[in-house]
């Protein structure tokens, strides 16, 4: 019996240590006065645009095993409708991937390897994470030890999203699983007029990869502008 | 009165010479494949500035990139972007490499999109020497005359799912010179390359096709 109890005790200690380590991965939030909470929530909304916007980025992709390359990404987000239209092309202009999220993902074009199963869904999740404000109000909001503002959101599937706004207006996102494992980390820097010049996304789940987005252009788009601009046909043939 | 008549005749003569000269230009140098092959065969090297306009539905204005193009017969190409993303494609003896300036400086691209670029650059090499027909990837048709156009249509279904057709517009007044290339991927989705400051048969350092900087 003693022989059996000892491993159980050690197992429980191991679980406790594991949970403590896991929990310690989430930043510790210092509570703030209720009166300043609305201001903190307002600051947590600052990284995200309120109106439809078009972003053009140079995207450096780093894959496991050393694969790397640069593509150009064009993304239109409509934050009110939560619609996303995303196009990835080579520097030479070849379209590798063209998909929309309008309640569901619709892929218009996907050249290998961008036609991989679930690629479109995961890409849209990454785009949403970077460019669209989390739904609802934060479950906790406050400040960190270093004075940065933090809003913590409980999102679907038990996941947690921490949005941290630093005093220099740079910001970061930590996306954690229900067991507090880091799934995504986003760091945005060189922020001007709410738009970051650089965004780095690191993914830690299915397969590790990182995306470094360098802003080429950002501009507001008229709502429905995409629908109003059917592709013009080449006219000089 | 006699003076007026002479002046009038002279004017008419100048006018006629002008018309004839214009007609000669209008006839162009690219009325048939043989003309094109003959003129293009004289081209041993090309250097030019290019602008690239990407037209696609998601953009209300085209995305413009700029760069430099170098070609040395038979098959060396340097395709260099100076903005908005600095990048250099080098093709020499069938070997192709791409370098892009990123967070770690100039880094060789190890992505998988180079295979398609290899096809395109090999085509550009062929076009630069007038080899439009007898092509394994594309069938070619010619609309001759001034500012002649060559329309390339993919032969294979796999390629036609990526490229509907390519329209090459030849320079109206410079034999052997390509004015623009339009790559149409689908209706409303095309890339237009336009060449300017084209230098023909100038000396190009061999190192430009070997070294990035």
Interface residues (C-beta under 8 A of the other chain):
Chain A: X54 X56 X58 X60 X61 X66 X67 X68 X69 X70 X71 X72 X74 X76 X85 X87 X89 X90 X91 X92 X93 X94 X95 X96 X98 X109 X111 X112 X113 X212 X214 X216 X221 X225 X226 X229 X230 X231 X232 X233 X234 X236 X237
Chain B: X52 X54 X55 X56 X57 X58 X59 X60 X63 X65 X79 X81 X84 X85 X87 X89 X100 X102 X103 X107 X109 X110 X111 X112 X113 X116 X117 X120 X149 X151 X162 X167 X169 X182 X183 X184 X185 X186 X187 X188 X189 X190 X191
